[in-house]
C-alpha cells in the first residue's frame, strides 16, 4: 500500500502561496523567529513573523503549535485592520493544517476562502502568491476526487507562470499526478521531469524531494524497480537535508515496500522501522497507519503471523480513529486474509464482514459523488445553452431597433426564423444530452457487470466449494462459510438489480414486468405457492424513469419476500393495471395476515412506505389476523 504524495505536497506549493516576508527585517529560521516574537511589538512585522513561525511549525510536523499561533494571528485582526494579507494568511494556514490532519473538505473550504481574499484585493498580492494559491486549490480538489476542477486550477497556475515568467514546479507535478492517477504514465513523465528541472534550477531541496518521491511511485507502478529506488533514495536524502520529516516517512515506507517486493527483507525492515519511529514522533496518524500496515504486509510475507497480526491490529485502530472508509476496508481485509492464511476462519469472519461494510460505504459515496458531478455538469451545460439563446435574442432585438423603420416585414420574418432555429437547436441539444446520459448509464452498467459482478461471482464459487470440502473435515467452519456464500450470492443479486436499474433499455414498463415475473414465479413455485399474475395490455409500452422502475421493483420484491417469510400463504394474486392515468399494483395473499396496530416496524413495511413516498405514490396495506393481506401501490408515471 503506497503512501499518498498529496498528504504532503501542499507544503511545497505553500512556499509560493503565502506572502513572503521582508528578508532584511523578519528572520527566517525557527529559532530566530521565536526570539523575534518575544521581543517585537505587535505590528505588521510581528504578524508576518507569527505567520512564518506557524508555517515553520507545520513543516516540522508540530501542528498543535502551528494551530495555536494561527489562533493568535486571528486575534490580531482588530489591531491590524489595514494589513490585507493577514485575511489571506489565516485561512491559508488553517487549510494547510487541516490538510495534514486529513480533513480534505475542510482544507478545500479554507483554501477557497483564501482565494476569495485574493480575488477581492488582487493588487495586494504578488503573482507568486496567486500562483501558489491556485496550486493549493488544485491539490485540494484532487483530494476530494474532483479531477476536473483540479486540472483547471493547475492549468490556470501554469498560465500565470508563462505570462509573468515565473517558475513553480508544483503545478507540473499536479498535472503529472492526475495523469498518473489515470494510468497515463507516458504522458505524466514529461510533467514530472519539468517539475524536477525547475526545482533543481531553483535549488529547492523540498521541491526536489517531493518530485523524486512521485517519480519513484510512477516507476514502481510500471515495474521499473531500480529506477524507483534511485528516485526514492535521492528524495530521502533531500528531505533529510531540509528536515522535512513527514516527507521522510513517505519515502521510508516506499523504500520498505520496494525491498519487500524484491524479497530483501532486512533492508525493507530497516527502512520501515526508521519510518515507524519517525511517524510516532509526528502528530499525523495517517503516516503511522500506512507504515504499520506495510510492516504487517512484510511480516505476513515472511510468515511471521503473530507480528503481522500485531501491526495490522494497530493500523486498524488508527483507521477507526479517522473513520476513513478506504483505510477501514484495507485494514479489515488484511486481517481477514491473514486469519484465512492461518486457517482461523472463525476469527476471519468478523473482519470480512467489517471490510464489506466499509466497501459498501465507499461504493455509495463514490456513486453519489459521480452522480452529483454528472448532474452538475449537465445543468451547467444547460445554463450555458440558455445564456447563448438569450444573447442571441438580445442581438436580434438590437438589430430590430436599428432597422425598425426599414424592412419591418423582413425583420419580423428573420426573428421568427431565428426563434424556430433556436427552438429546434435547443431541442436537438436536449436530445443529444439525453443520449449522452444514456451512454453514461450504459457504461456504468457494463463496468459494474464486468468488474464487481465477476469478482463476487468468484467469491461465491469458491465459498460453495469450501462449504462442500469443509463438511468432510471441519464441521465448525460450515456456518461461517455458508454465511460468506450467502452474502456473496446476495451481493450478486443486488448488483444485478443495480445494473438492471441503470440500463436505459429497461425504461419500458414491459421490461420491469418481465423482471418481476422472473423474480416472483420461481420463488413462489419452489414453496408450492400458487401465483396468478395479471397485467393490462395497455401497460406494456408505458415509459418509467430509472427511479420509478427502481422503487416499483423494490416495493414488489419486499412484498413478495414478506408474503413468503411470514404469511404462510398458499396462493398469491398479482395485478398490474392502469386506472385513469394512474398505475396500480395490487398484491393479495390468502395467508395469516397481521394486526397493523401491533406490527409497525417489522417485515420491511417502513421501507415499502418510504419508497412509495419517493415514488410519489400511495401505499395501502389492508390486512387483519386470519384474513390475508392486500397491498396496493398507486402512482402516476
C-alpha positions in Angstrom: 0.0 0.0 0.0 1.8 3.1 -1.2 1.7 6.4 0.6 -0.1 9.3 -1.0 2.0 12.3 -2.1 -1.0 14.7 -1.8 -0.8 14.4 2.0 2.4 16.5 1.9 2.8 18.4 -1.3 0.6 21.3 -0.3 3.5 22.5 1.8 5.6 22.6 -1.3 3.1 24.8 -3.1 2.6 26.8 0.1 6.1 28.2 -0.3 4.7 30.2 -3.2 1.2 30.6 -1.7 1.8 32.9 1.2 3.1 36.5 1.2 6.9 36.4 1.5 8.5 38.2 4.5 11.0 41.0 4.1 14.2 39.1 4.5 16.1 42.1 5.8 13.6 42.7 8.6 12.0 39.4 9.6 14.3 36.5 10.4 13.9 33.2 8.5 14.9 30.4 10.9 12.6 28.9 13.5 14.8 29.8 16.5 15.2 33.4 15.4 11.5 33.7 14.7 10.7 32.5 18.2 13.1 35.1 19.6 11.7 37.8 17.4 8.1 37.1 18.6 9.2 37.5 22.2 10.8 40.9 21.6 8.9 42.6 18.8 5.9 44.9 19.5 2.6 44.0 18.0 2.7 45.5 14.5 2.7 44.3 10.9 6.2 42.8 11.2 5.0 40.9 14.3 2.1 39.4 12.3 4.4 38.4 9.4 6.8 36.7 11.9 3.9 34.9 13.5 2.7 33.7 10.1 6.2 32.5 9.2 6.7 30.8 12.5 3.4 28.9 12.2 4.4 27.8 8.7 7.7 26.5 10.1 5.9 24.5 12.7 3.8 22.9 10.0 7.0 21.9 8.2 8.3 20.3 11.4 5.1 18.4 11.9 4.2 20.4 15.1 0.6 21.0 14.1 -0.8 21.9 17.6 1.8 24.7 18.0 1.1 25.9 14.4 -2.7 26.0 15.1 -2.1 27.9 18.4 -0.1 30.6 16.6 -2.8 30.7 13.9 -5.4 31.4 16.5 -3.3 34.2 18.0 -2.8 35.6 14.5 -6.6 35.7 14.0 -7.0 37.7 17.2 -4.8 40.5 15.7 -7.4 41.3 13.1 -8.9 44.2 15.0 -5.5 45.8 15.7 -4.1 45.4 12.1 -7.2 46.1 10.0 -5.1 47.7 7.2 -2.9 44.6 6.7 -4.9 42.8 4.0 -2.6 39.8 3.6 -3.5 38.8 7.2 -7.0 38.0 6.0 -5.4 35.6 3.5 -2.8 34.1 5.7 -5.3 32.9 8.4 -7.5 30.6 6.1 -4.3 29.6 4.2 -2.6 28.3 7.4 -5.8 26.7 8.7 -6.3 25.0 5.4 -2.7 23.7 5.4 -3.1 22.3 8.9 -6.5 20.7 8.1 -4.8 19.1 5.0 -2.1 17.5 7.1 -4.7 16.2 9.5 -6.6 14.5 6.6 -9.7 16.7 6.7 -9.9 17.3 2.9 -13.3 19.0 2.7 -12.3 21.5 5.4 -9.0 22.0 3.5 -10.8 22.9 0.4 -13.2 25.3 2.3 -10.3 27.2 3.8 -8.3 27.4 0.5 -11.4 28.7 -1.3 -11.7 31.4 1.4 -8.1 32.3 0.9 -8.5 32.6 -2.9 -11.6 34.8 -2.3 -9.5 37.3 -0.4 -7.0 37.5 -3.3 -9.8 38.0 -5.8 -11.3 40.8 -3.8 -7.8 42.5 -3.4 -5.8 41.5 -6.4 -3.4 44.4 -6.2 -2.3 43.5 -2.7 -0.8 40.1 -3.7 2.2 39.2 -5.8 2.0 36.8 -8.7 3.8 34.1 -6.8 1.1 34.2 -4.1 -1.7 34.0 -6.6 0.0 31.2 -8.5 0.6 29.2 -5.3 -3.0 29.7 -4.1 -4.3 28.3 -7.4 -1.9 25.3 -6.9 -3.3 24.7 -3.4 -6.8 24.7 -4.8 -5.8 22.2 -7.4 -4.5 19.8 -4.8 -7.5 20.3 -2.5 -9.9 19.5 -5.4 -7.7 16.4 -6.2 -8.1 15.2 -2.6 -11.9 15.3 -2.9 -11.8 13.5 -6.2 -12.8 16.5 -8.4 -10.2 16.0 -11.1 -11.8 18.4 -13.5 -11.5 21.3 -11.1 -8.0 20.2 -10.0 -6.8 20.2 -13.6 -8.5 23.6 -14.2 -6.7 25.3 -11.4 -3.3 23.7 -12.2 -3.5 24.9 -15.8 -4.5 28.4 -14.7 -1.4 28.5 -12.5 0.8 27.3 -15.3 -0.7 30.1 -17.5 0.3 32.6 -14.7 3.8 31.2 -14.9 4.1 31.6 -18.6 2.6 35.0 -18.7 4.7 36.5 -15.9 7.8 34.4 -16.5 7.6 32.8 -13.1 8.8 29.3 -12.1 6.8 26.9 -9.8 7.3 23.2 -10.2 4.1 22.4 -8.2 1.6 22.7 -11.0 3.6 20.5 -13.3 3.7 17.9 -10.6 -0.1 18.1 -10.0 -0.9 17.6 -13.7 1.5 14.7 -13.7 -0.2 13.3 -10.7 -3.6 13.5 -12.3 -2.3 11.8 -15.5 -0.5 9.1 -13.4 -3.7 8.5 -11.4 -5.5 7.6 -14.6 -2.5 5.3 -15.5 -1.4 7.6 -18.4 2.2 7.2 -17.3 3.9 8.1 -20.6 2.1 11.5 -20.6 2.8 12.0 -16.9 6.6 11.6 -17.1 7.3 14.9 -19.0 5.3 16.9 -16.4 7.3 15.3 -13.6 10.6 15.9 -15.4 9.6 19.5 -16.0 8.8 19.9 -12.2 12.2 18.3 -11.4 14.2 20.6 -13.7 12.5 23.7 -12.3 13.1 22.5 -8.7 16.8 21.9 -9.5 17.1 25.3 -11.2 15.7 27.0 -8.1 17.9 24.8 -5.8 14.7 24.0 -3.8 15.5 20.8 -2.0 12.0 20.4 -0.7 10.6 20.5 -4.2 13.3 18.1 -5.4 12.4 15.6 -2.7 8.6 15.7 -3.4 9.2 15.3 -7.2 11.6 12.4 -6.7 9.2 10.7 -4.4 6.4 10.9 -7.0 8.7 9.8 -9.8 9.6 6.8 -7.7 6.0 5.9 -7.3 5.5 6.1 -11.1 8.4 3.9 -11.9 7.4 1.5 -9.2 3.9 1.2 -10.8 5.4 0.3 -14.2 7.8 -2.2 -12.6 11.0 -0.3 -13.2 12.0 -1.0 -9.6 15.7 0.0 -9.8 14.8 3.4 -11.2 12.1 3.8 -8.5 14.8 3.0 -5.8 17.1 5.6 -7.3 14.5 8.4 -7.0 13.3 7.3 -3.6 16.8 7.4 -2.1 17.6 10.7 -3.7 14.3 12.1 -2.4 15.1 10.8 1.1 18.5 12.5 1.0 17.0 15.8 0.1 14.1 15.5 2.6 16.6 14.8 5.4 18.7 17.9 4.3 15.7 20.2 4.8 14.4 18.2 7.9 11.1 17.5 6.1 10.0 14.8 8.5 6.6 14.0 7.1 8.0 13.5 3.6 10.7 11.3 5.1 8.1 8.9 6.5 6.6 8.7 2.9 9.9 7.9 1.3 11.0 5.4 4.1 7.7 3.5 3.6 8.1 3.4 -0.2 11.6 2.1 0.1 10.4 -0.6 2.6 7.7 -1.6 0.1 10.1 -1.8 -2.8 12.5 -4.0 -0.9 9.7 -6.2 0.4 8.7 -6.8 -3.2 12.3 -7.7 -4.0 12.3 -10.2 -1.1 15.2 -8.2 0.5 13.5 -8.2 3.9 16.4 -7.0 6.1 16.6 -3.8 4.0 12.9 -3.5 4.0 12.6 -3.9 7.7 15.3 -1.3 8.4 13.5 1.4 6.3 10.1 0.6 7.8 11.4 0.7 11.3 13.0 4.1 10.7 9.7 5.3 9.3 7.8 3.9 12.3 10.0 5.7 14.8 9.6 9.0 12.9 5.9 8.5 12.4 5.3 8.0 16.1 7.1 11.3 16.8 4.7 13.2 14.5 1.1 14.1 15.1 -0.1 12.5 11.8 -2.0 9.2 12.4 -2.2 8.7 8.6 1.6 8.3 8.2 1.8 5.9 11.2 -1.2 3.8 9.9 0.4 3.4 6.5 3.7 2.4 8.0 2.2 -0.2 10.4 0.0 -1.7 7.6 3.1 -2.2 5.4 5.1 -3.7 8.2 2.2 -6.1 8.7 2.4 -7.0 4.9 6.1 -7.6 5.2 5.8 -9.9 8.2 2.9 -11.8 6.6 5.2 -12.3 3.6 7.8 -13.7 6.0 5.1 -15.9 7.6 5.7 -14.2 10.9 1.9 -14.2 11.5 2.0 -13.0 15.1 4.0 -9.9 14.2 1.8 -9.3 11.2 -1.3 -9.5 13.3 0.0 -7.0 15.9 0.8 -4.4 13.2 -2.4 -4.9 11.3 -4.5 -4.5 14.5 -2.7 -1.3 15.5 -3.2 0.0 11.9 -6.9 -0.8 12.2 -7.3 1.1 15.5 -5.8 4.2 13.8 -8.2 3.7 10.9 -11.1 3.6 13.4 -10.0 6.9 14.8 -10.1 8.7 11.5 -13.1 6.7 10.2 -11.6 6.7 6.7 -13.6 4.1 4.8 -10.7 3.2 2.5 -8.4 2.6 5.4 -11.0 0.6 7.3 -11.6 -1.6 4.3 -7.8 -2.1 3.8 -7.1 -2.9 7.4 -10.1 -5.2 8.0 -9.5 -7.1 4.7 -5.8 -7.6 5.6 -6.7 -9.1 9.0 -9.3 -11.3 7.4 -6.9 -12.7 4.8 -4.2 -13.2 7.5 -6.6 -15.4 9.5 -7.6 -17.3 6.4 -3.9 -18.0 5.8 -3.7 -19.4 9.3 -6.9 -21.5 8.9 -8.6 -19.4 11.6 -11.9 -18.9 9.8 -13.8 -18.0 12.9 -11.5 -15.0 13.6 -11.6 -14.1 9.9 -15.3 -13.8 9.6 -16.0 -10.5 11.6 -13.1 -8.8 9.7 -14.6 -9.9 6.4 -17.9 -8.5 7.5 -16.4 -5.2 8.6 -14.5 -4.9 5.3 -17.7 -5.5 3.4 -19.5 -2.7 5.4 -16.6 -0.3 4.6 -16.6 -1.2 0.9 -20.3 -0.6 0.7 -19.8 2.9 2.2 -17.0 3.7 -0.3 -19.2 2.5 -3.2 -22.2 4.5 -2.1 -20.1 7.7 -1.6 -18.4 7.2 -5.0 -21.7 6.6 -6.7 -23.4 9.6 -5.1 -20.4 11.8 -5.9 -20.2 10.7 -9.6 -24.0 11.2 -9.9 -23.8 14.7 -8.5 -20.9 15.6 -10.8 -22.8 14.4 -13.8 -25.9 16.3 -12.9 -24.0 19.4 -12.1 -22.2 19.2 -15.5 -25.5 18.6 -17.2 -27.1 21.6 -15.5 -24.1 23.8 -16.3 -24.2 22.9 -19.9 -28.0 23.6 -20.0 -27.5 27.0 -18.4 -24.8 27.9 -20.9 -27.2 27.0 -23.8 -29.9 29.1 -22.3 -27.5 32.0 -21.9 -26.4 31.6 -25.6 -30.1 31.7 -26.6 -30.7 34.8 -24.5 -27.7 36.5 -26.0 -28.9 35.7 -29.5 -32.3 37.1 -28.7 -30.7 40.3 -27.3 -28.6 40.7 -30.5 -31.7 40.2 -32.6 -33.6 42.9 -30.6 -30.7 45.3 -31.1 -30.8 44.7 -34.8 -34.6 45.3 -34.8 -34.1 48.8 -33.1 -31.5 49.7 -35.7 -33.6 48.8 -38.8 -37.2 49.0 -37.5 -38.1 51.8 -39.9 -36.8 49.8 -42.8 -38.0 46.4 -44.0 -40.1 45.6 -40.9 -41.5 42.5 -42.7 -38.1 41.0 -43.3 -37.0 41.8 -39.8 -40.0 40.1 -38.2 -39.6 37.1 -40.6 -36.0 36.9 -39.6 -36.8 36.9 -35.9 -39.4 34.2 -36.4 -37.0 32.1 -38.3 -34.3 32.7 -35.6 -36.8 31.6 -33.0 -37.6 28.4 -34.9 -33.9 27.6 -35.4 -33.2 28.3 -31.8 -36.1 26.1 -30.6 -35.0 23.3 -33.0 -31.4 23.7 -31.9 -32.3 23.6 -28.3 -34.4 20.5 -28.7 -31.6 18.8 -30.6 -29.3 19.8 -27.7 -31.6 18.3 -25.2 -31.9 15.1 -27.2 -28.1 14.9 -27.5 -27.7 15.4 -23.7 -30.3 12.7 -23.1 -28.3 10.4 -25.4 -25.1 11.2 -23.6 -26.7 10.4 -20.2 -28.0 7.1 -21.6 -24.5 6.2 -22.9 -23.1 7.1 -19.4 -25.7 4.8 -17.8 -24.8 2.0 -20.2 -21.1 2.4 -19.4 -21.7 2.3 -15.7 -23.8 -0.8 -16.0 -21.2 -2.5 -18.1 -18.4 -1.6 -15.6 -20.4 -2.9 -12.7 -21.1 -6.1 -14.5 -17.6 -6.7 -15.7 -15.7 -5.8 -12.5 -17.8 -6.2 -9.4 -20.1 -8.9 -10.8 -17.2 -11.0 -11.8 -15.4 -10.6 -8.5 -18.4 -11.5 -6.4 -19.2 -14.5 -8.7 -15.7 -15.8 -8.0 -16.2 -15.3 -4.2 -19.5 -17.2 -4.3 -18.0 -20.0 -6.4 -15.0 -20.5 -4.0 -17.3 -20.3 -1.0 -19.5 -23.0 -2.4 -16.5 -25.2 -3.0 -15.2 -24.6 0.5 -18.6 -25.5 2.0 -18.6 -28.9 0.3 -15.0 -29.6 1.3 -15.3 -28.3 4.8 -18.3 -30.6 5.5 -16.0 -33.6 5.4 -13.3 -32.1 7.6 -14.3 -29.3 9.9 -17.9 -29.0 10.8 -17.4 -25.9 12.9 -16.4 -23.9 9.8 -19.6 -24.6 7.9 -21.8 -21.8 9.5 -19.1 -19.2 8.7 -18.6 -20.3 5.1 -22.3 -20.7 4.5 -22.7 -17.1 5.7 -20.0 -15.9 3.3 -21.6 -17.8 0.5 -25.0 -16.3 1.3 -23.7 -12.8 1.4 -21.8 -13.2 -1.8 -24.9 -14.5 -3.6 -26.9 -11.7 -2.1 -24.3 -9.1 -3.3 -24.5 -10.6 -6.8 -28.3 -10.3 -6.7 -28.0 -6.6 -5.5 -25.5 -5.7 -8.2 -27.7 -7.4 -10.9 -30.6 -5.3 -9.7 -28.4 -2.1 -9.8 -27.2 -2.9 -13.3 -30.8 -3.6 -14.5 -31.9 -0.3 -12.9 -29.2 1.8 -14.6 -29.6 0.4 -18.1 -31.7 2.7 -20.3 -33.1 -0.2 -22.3 -35.2 -1.2 -19.3 -37.1 2.1 -19.1 -40.1 0.4 -20.8 -42.5 -0.9 -18.2 -42.7 -4.2 -20.0 -39.1 -5.0 -19.1 -39.9 -4.3 -15.4 -42.9 -6.7 -15.6 -40.7 -9.4 -17.1 -38.2 -8.9 -14.2 -41.0 -9.0 -11.6 -42.2 -12.3 -13.1 -38.6 -13.7 -13.2 -38.2 -12.9 -9.6 -41.5 -13.9 -8.1 -42.8 -17.0 -10.0 -39.8 -19.4 -9.5 -39.6 -18.3 -5.8 -43.3 -18.9 -5.2 -43.4 -22.2 -7.1 -40.4 -23.5 -5.1 -42.5 -23.1 -2.0 -45.7 -24.5 -3.5 -47.5 -21.2 -3.5 -49.9 -20.8 -6.5 -49.3 -17.5 -8.3 -51.6 -15.6 -10.7 -50.0 -12.6 -12.5 -52.4 -10.3 -14.3 -51.2 -7.3 -16.4 -53.2 -4.8 -18.5 -52.1 -5.0 -22.2 -52.1 -1.2 -22.3 -49.1 -1.0 -19.9 -46.6 -3.0 -21.9 -45.1 0.1 -23.7 -45.5 2.6 -20.9 -42.3 4.5 -20.0 -41.0 4.8 -16.5 -38.0 6.8 -15.3 -35.0 5.0 -13.8 -36.0 5.9 -10.2 -39.7 4.9 -10.8 -38.6 1.5 -12.0 -36.2 1.1 -9.1 -38.8 1.9 -6.4 -41.6 -0.1 -8.1 -39.4 -3.2 -8.3 -38.0 -2.8 -4.7 -41.5 -2.5 -3.2 -42.7 -5.5 -5.2 -39.7 -7.6 -4.0 -40.3 -6.6 -0.4 -44.0 -7.5 -0.6 -43.2 -11.0 -2.2 -40.5 -11.7 0.3 -42.7 -10.8 3.3 -45.5 -13.0 2.0 -43.1 -15.9 1.6 -41.5 -15.4 5.0 -44.4 -14.6 7.2 -47.8 -15.0 5.6 -47.9 -18.9 5.3 -49.9 -18.3 2.1 -51.0 -20.9 -0.4 -51.9 -18.5 -3.2 -50.9 -15.0 -4.3 -52.6 -12.8 -6.9 -50.6 -10.0 -8.5 -52.4 -7.5 -10.7 -50.9 -4.5 -12.5 -53.3 -2.2 -14.2 -53.9 1.4 -15.3 -56.9 3.3 -13.9 -57.5 6.9 -15.3 -53.8 7.6 -15.9 -52.6 6.0 -12.6 -50.7 2.8 -12.4 -51.9 0.4 -9.7 -50.0 -2.6 -8.4 -52.0 -5.0 -6.1 -50.5 -8.0 -4.3 -53.0 -10.2 -2.4 -52.3 -13.4 -0.5 -54.6 -15.8 1.4 -52.2 -16.1 4.4 -52.5 -15.5 8.1 -52.5 -11.7 7.9 -51.5 -9.5 10.8 -52.6 -6.6 13.0 -51.1 -3.4 11.6 -51.5 -1.8 15.1 -49.1 -4.3 16.5 -46.7 -4.8 13.6 -45.4 -1.3 13.0 -41.8 -1.7 12.1 -41.3 -5.4 11.1 -41.2 -7.1 7.8 -39.8 -4.1 5.9 -43.1 -2.2 6.0 -41.4 1.1 6.7 -39.0 0.6 3.7 -42.0 0.0 1.5 -43.8 3.2 2.7 -40.6 5.2 2.3 -40.1 4.0 -1.3 -43.7 4.6 -2.1 -43.3 8.2 -0.9 -40.1 8.6 -3.0 -42.1 7.3 -6.0 -44.7 10.0 -5.4 -47.4 7.4 -4.9 -49.6 5.9 -2.2 -49.2 2.6 -0.4 -52.2 1.0 1.3 -51.9 -2.2 3.4 -55.2 -3.9 4.1 -54.9 -6.8 6.5 -56.1 -8.4 9.7 -55.4 -11.6 11.5 -56.6 -14.7 9.6 -57.9 -12.6 6.6 -54.8 -12.5 4.4 -53.1 -9.3 3.2 -53.7 -7.0 0.3 -51.0 -4.4 -0.6 -51.9 -1.7 -3.1 -49.4 0.7 -4.6 -50.7 3.5 -6.9 -48.7 6.2 -8.7 -48.7 8.4 -11.8 -45.9 7.6 -14.3 
